[in-house]
Amino acid sequence: MTDAGDPRTYDYSAPTRACDVVMKGGITSGVVYPHALCELARTYSFASVGGTSAGAIAAAAAAAAEHGREHGGFEKLAGLPRWIGSDDNLVRLFQPQPGTRPFFRLFASGLGRTGPGRWPCVAGAALRSFPLSAALGLAPGMGLAVLAVGTGSGALAVCAAIAGVVLALLGLALALGVRLVAGLPKALGGNMFGLCSGLGSGEGTTPALTEWLADLVDDLAGKENGPLTFGDLRAKGIDLQMMTTNVTHRRPHRMPWRDRELLFEPDELRRLFPERIVSWLEAHPPRLRDSRGAERARRRLEALAPLRPFPAPDDLPVVVAARMSLSFPLLISAVPLRALDLTSRAVRDAVEAVEDGRPPAHPLVADVCWFSDGGIASNFPVHFFDTPLPTRPTFAIDLDGFHPDHPRVANEAENVYLPASNAGGLLDSWHRIDPKPGLRGLAGFVTGIVRTMQNHVDAALTHQPGYRDRIVHVLTAPDEGGINLTMPPHVIEALSLRGQAAGRALVERFAETPGTATGLSWDNHRWVRYRSALTAIAEQLERLGRAWREVPAGERSYRELVDRGDDVGPGGYRFATDAQRALALTLTELLAEAGERAADAETAVGSGSPRPESVARIVPGD
């Protein structure tokens, strides 16, 4: 692999191609992704950028740097890993609130430490965080030990002293356990289910996470008046998408959304976002159309004051969506928005009364929808920006662990994996569970269940043809991945070089390999996607054609449903005009004919197609 040099000195002024890029979540993303993105940005402009969880930070930064390409956006992005690795800046971004500080101190005490030295640090943090509880737990045992030493002698006194020490340690563990069980739920609940809100107390010189991210995004984009919005990006042809999770409705949402009627309480969001961001949200409500419906909406909003409507996509600051995507459960506070529960009869009656200008029987109240980390439902949304036949590559950058057969080596370029053939990346990953009975095995089993629920869709896609060849895997060791906030500078430098190697590998594969090459290339990727898409579409057309031609006994055929009179049911979703109905019949006949031809066994297009075969399905949008 070519030595790519220092990304801070690159010329980013003349990209010759366009691409999309999707990034996986993980704390290490802030270290790995910047130089990977800079390597890509020398050759490619970013048309679409996506990410989730901590990957949303990288996605926001990439889109902002593309917006500010002419103003040094990528040069600034290239300097990000060095800033993160200096003066413990990464861990300083996570600033707990007063009520959660003792619990955060305990949580952070074991980060970045392994082996026997970890537990003394945790014990010291526990004593510092909860001195009264610790004293009460230690008192009985220490009293016994002191009494044994002061009044006894011989073997009996030694045994009593040892028993006192053991009792003291058990008492300490019990007292701290009770303190955690009794205090942590209340502390988290009072801080919107997180140890850190994302805002700081203003006491330190390092900004807290959300303040830092808001300033970073605007600086990379070259924005001076107002925060960078999705409308600013769209005006420059940049499509940025992120995933968040609506825990209340138990479903993921892709942001920015276009059809969600949500509201926010300004004072609540001021606990999570800088004042300038909340003021922007207040000043940019979605426009109401000049109609009777707009008047009803105005009355509804007046009744819901002081709640304000969430902005339309073009007016939404990028930092708001990024923050909603990276709300790491229990570490970073969830984001509360409000919505009307229209499953409630009382709410429906109140809405109708308010919109008609009548006093409601019960006050109109919007309930809280809690938005947390996008990685809860999709931590690697490789399906973002998919089309049946791609016209530009959609790169995906994954964070994965080392394989036992391929441990970490000194050459960082070899700590990156990009499939070398069409069959590469096909095998399933193994995450073994300790077979010995005990806590470790149980923890591994429970973790496996959670990870499966979280990643099963993403994991299935990463093995599909047309996906796996465009996913570069940056491999990380246990002391580099996870939620490590205290990585030393040499680890951060190594991860940056690894990310740079990942970006370079994608450029060499997709931009520099000739299209006529027999190995993997951009043309090979397009061919694989064509074969996979054609097979999936043909199979779906076969099914459509069979159903269209069938005439069930005693039922109307689909043709008869389409061609029925205006006075014949069913009544919903009718075609608006006769021309629309005629076009529908023509298109369906063509599709059914294509399905019949696809079903011909002698010319089946699925024969010899990439494996595993893809299938076409109708699914709801995120």
Secondary structure in CASP SS format (residue, H / E / C, confidence):
PFRMAT SS
TARGET T0000
AUTHOR 0000-0000-0000
METHOD secondary structure of the structure
MODEL  1
M C 1.00
T C 1.00
D C 1.00
A C 1.00
G C 1.00
D C 1.00
P H 1.00
R H 1.00
T H 1.00
Y C 1.00
D C 1.00
Y C 1.00
S C 1.00
A C 1.00
P C 1.00
T C 1.00
R E 1.00
A E 1.00
C E 1.00
D E 1.00
V E 1.00
V E 1.00
M E 1.00
K C 1.00
G C 1.00
G C 1.00
I C 1.00
T C 1.00
S H 1.00
G H 1.00
V H 1.00
V H 1.00
Y H 1.00
P H 1.00
H H 1.00
A H 1.00
L H 1.00
C H 1.00
E H 1.00
L H 1.00
A H 1.00
R H 1.00
T H 1.00
Y E 1.00
S E 1.00
F E 1.00
A E 1.00
S E 1.00
V E 1.00
G E 1.00
G E 1.00
T E 1.00
S C 1.00
A H 1.00
G H 1.00
A H 1.00
I H 1.00
A H 1.00
A H 1.00
A H 1.00
A H 1.00
A H 1.00
A H 1.00
A H 1.00
A H 1.00
E H 1.00
H H 1.00
G C 1.00
R H 1.00
E H 1.00
H H 1.00
G C 1.00
G H 1.00
F H 1.00
E H 1.00
K H 1.00
L H 1.00
A H 1.00
G C 1.00
L H 1.00
P H 1.00
R H 1.00
W H 1.00
I H 1.00
G C 1.00
S C 1.00
D C 1.00
D C 1.00
N H 1.00
L H 1.00
V H 1.00
R H 1.00
L C 1.00
F C 1.00
Q C 1.00
P E 1.00
Q C 1.00
P C 1.00
G C 1.00
T C 1.00
R H 1.00
P H 1.00
F H 1.00
F H 1.00
R H 1.00
L H 1.00
F H 1.00
A H 1.00
S H 1.00
G C 1.00
L C 1.00
G C 1.00
R C 1.00
T C 1.00
G C 1.00
P C 1.00
G C 1.00
R H 1.00
W H 1.00
P H 1.00
C H 1.00
V H 1.00
A H 1.00
G H 1.00
A H 1.00
A H 1.00
L H 1.00
R H 1.00
S H 1.00
F C 1.00
P H 1.00
L H 1.00
S H 1.00
A H 1.00
A H 1.00
L H 1.00
G H 1.00
L H 1.00
A H 1.00
P H 1.00
G H 1.00
M H 1.00
G H 1.00
L H 1.00
A H 1.00
V H 1.00
L H 1.00
A H 1.00
V H 1.00
G H 1.00
T H 1.00
G C 1.00
S C 1.00
G H 1.00
A H 1.00
L H 1.00
A H 1.00
V H 1.00
C H 1.00
A H 1.00
A H 1.00
I H 1.00
A H 1.00
G H 1.00
V H 1.00
V H 1.00
L H 1.00
A H 1.00
L H 1.00
L H 1.00
G H 1.00
L H 1.00
A H 1.00
L H 1.00
A H 1.00
L H 1.00
G H 1.00
V H 1.00
R H 1.00
L H 1.00
V H 1.00
A H 1.00
G H 1.00
L H 1.00
P H 1.00
K H 1.00
A H 1.00
L H 1.00
G H 1.00
G H 1.00
N C 1.00
M C 1.00
F C 1.00
G E 1.00
L E 1.00
C E 1.00
S C 1.00
G C 1.00
L C 1.00
G C 1.00
S C 1.00
G C 1.00
E C 1.00
G C 1.00
T C 1.00
T C 1.00
P C 1.00
A C 1.00
L H 1.00
T H 1.00
E H 1.00
W H 1.00
L H 1.00
A H 1.00
D H 1.00
L H 1.00
V H 1.00
D H 1.00
D H 1.00
L H 1.00
A H 1.00
G C 1.00
K C 1.00
E C 1.00
N C 1.00
G C 1.00
P C 1.00
L C 1.00
T E 1.00
F H 1.00
G H 1.00
D H 1.00
L H 1.00
R H 1.00
A H 1.00
K C 1.00
G C 1.00
I C 1.00
D E 1.00
L E 1.00
Q E 1.00
M E 1.00
M E 1.00
T E 1.00
T E 1.00
N E 1.00
V C 1.00
T C 1.00
H C 1.00
R C 1.00
R E 1.00
P E 1.00
H E 1.00
R E 1.00
M E 1.00
P C 1.00
W C 1.00
R C 1.00
D C 1.00
R C 1.00
E C 1.00
L C 1.00
L E 1.00
F E 1.00
E C 1.00
P H 1.00
D H 1.00
E H 1.00
L H 1.00
R C 1.00
R C 1.00
L C 1.00
F C 1.00
P C 1.00
E H 1.00
R H 1.00
I H 1.00
V H 1.00
S H 1.00
W H 1.00
L H 1.00
E H 1.00
A H 1.00
H C 1.00
P C 1.00
P C 1.00
R C 1.00
L C 1.00
R C 1.00
D C 1.00
S C 1.00
R H 1.00
G H 1.00
A H 1.00
E H 1.00
R H 1.00
A H 1.00
R H 1.00
R H 1.00
R H 1.00
L H 1.00
E H 1.00
A H 1.00
L H 1.00
A C 1.00
P C 1.00
L C 1.00
R E 1.00
P E 1.00
F C 1.00
P C 1.00
A C 1.00
P H 1.00
D H 1.00
D H 1.00
L C 1.00
P E 1.00
V H 1.00
V H 1.00
V H 1.00
A H 1.00
A H 1.00
R H 1.00
M H 1.00
S H 1.00
L C 1.00
S C 1.00
F C 1.00
P C 1.00
L E 1.00
L E 1.00
I E 1.00
S C 1.00
A C 1.00
V E 1.00
P E 1.00
L E 1.00
R E 1.00
A E 1.00
L C 1.00
D C 1.00
L C 1.00
T C 1.00
S C 1.00
R H 1.00
A H 1.00
V H 1.00
R H 1.00
D H 1.00
A H 1.00
V H 1.00
E H 1.00
A H 1.00
V H 1.00
E H 1.00
D C 1.00
G C 1.00
R C 1.00
P C 1.00
P C 1.00
A C 1.00
H C 1.00
P C 1.00
L C 1.00
V C 1.00
A C 1.00
D E 1.00
V E 1.00
C E 1.00
W E 1.00
F E 1.00
S E 1.00
D C 1.00
G H 1.00
G H 1.00
I H 1.00
A C 1.00
S C 1.00
N C 1.00
F C 1.00
P C 1.00
V C 1.00
H C 1.00
F C 1.00
F C 1.00
D C 1.00
T C 1.00
P C 1.00
L C 1.00
P C 1.00
T C 1.00
R C 1.00
P C 1.00
T E 1.00
F E 1.00
A E 1.00
I E 1.00
D E 1.00
L E 1.00
D E 1.00
G E 1.00
F C 1.00
H E 1.00
P C 1.00
D C 1.00
H E 1.00
P C 1.00
R C 1.00
V C 1.00
A C 1.00
N C 1.00
E H 1.00
A H 1.00
E H 1.00
N H 1.00
V E 1.00
Y E 1.00
L C 1.00
P C 1.00
A C 1.00
S C 1.00
N C 1.00
A C 1.00
G C 1.00
G C 1.00
L C 1.00
L C 1.00
D C 1.00
S C 1.00
W C 1.00
H C 1.00
R C 1.00
I C 1.00
D C 1.00
P C 1.00
K C 1.00
P C 1.00
G C 1.00
L H 1.00
R H 1.00
G H 1.00
L H 1.00
A H 1.00
G H 1.00
F H 1.00
V H 1.00
T H 1.00
G H 1.00
I H 1.00
V H 1.00
R H 1.00
T H 1.00
M H 1.00
Q H 1.00
N H 1.00
H H 1.00
V H 1.00
D H 1.00
A H 1.00
A H 1.00
L H 1.00
T H 1.00
H C 1.00
Q C 1.00
P C 1.00
G C 1.00
Y C 1.00
R H 1.00
D H 1.00
R H 1.00
I E 1.00
V E 1.00
H E 1.00
V E 1.00
L E 1.00
T E 1.00
A C 1.00
P C 1.00
D C 1.00
E C 1.00
G C 1.00
G C 1.00
I C 1.00
N C 1.00
L C 1.00
T C 1.00
M C 1.00
P C 1.00
P H 1.00
H H 1.00
V H 1.00
I H 1.00
E H 1.00
A H 1.00
L H 1.00
S H 1.00
L H 1.00
R H 1.00
G H 1.00
Q H 1.00
A H 1.00
A H 1.00
G H 1.00
R H 1.00
A H 1.00
L H 1.00
V H 1.00
E H 1.00
R H 1.00
F H 1.00
A H 1.00
E H 1.00
T C 1.00
P C 1.00
G C 1.00
T C 1.00
A C 1.00
T C 1.00
G C 1.00
L C 1.00
S C 1.00
W H 1.00
D H 1.00
N H 1.00
H H 1.00
R H 1.00
W H 1.00
V H 1.00
R H 1.00
Y H 1.00
R H 1.00
S H 1.00
A H 1.00
L H 1.00
T H 1.00
A H 1.00
I H 1.00
A H 1.00
E H 1.00
Q H 1.00
L H 1.00
E H 1.00
R H 1.00
L H 1.00
G H 1.00
R H 1.00
A H 1.00
W H 1.00
R H 1.00
E C 1.00
V C 1.00
P C 1.00
A C 1.00
G C 1.00
E C 1.00
R C 1.00
S C 1.00
Y H 1.00
R H 1.00
E H 1.00
L H 1.00
V H 1.00
D C 1.00
R C 1.00
G C 1.00
D C 1.00
D C 1.00
V C 1.00
G C 1.00
P C 1.00
G C 1.00
G C 1.00
Y C 1.00
R C 1.00
F C 1.00
A C 1.00
T C 1.00
D H 1.00
A H 1.00
Q H 1.00
R H 1.00
A H 1.00
L H 1.00
A H 1.00
L H 1.00
T H 1.00
L H 1.00
T H 1.00
E H 1.00
L H 1.00
L H 1.00
A H 1.00
E H 1.00
A H 1.00
G H 1.00
E H 1.00
R H 1.00
A H 1.00
A C 1.00
D C 1.00
A H 1.00
E H 1.00
T H 1.00
A C 1.00
V C 1.00
G C 1.00
S C 1.00
G C 1.00
S C 1.00
P C 1.00
R C 1.00
P C 1.00
E C 1.00
S C 1.00
V C 1.00
A C 1.00
R C 1.00
I C 1.00
V C 1.00
P C 1.00
G C 1.00
D C 1.00
END
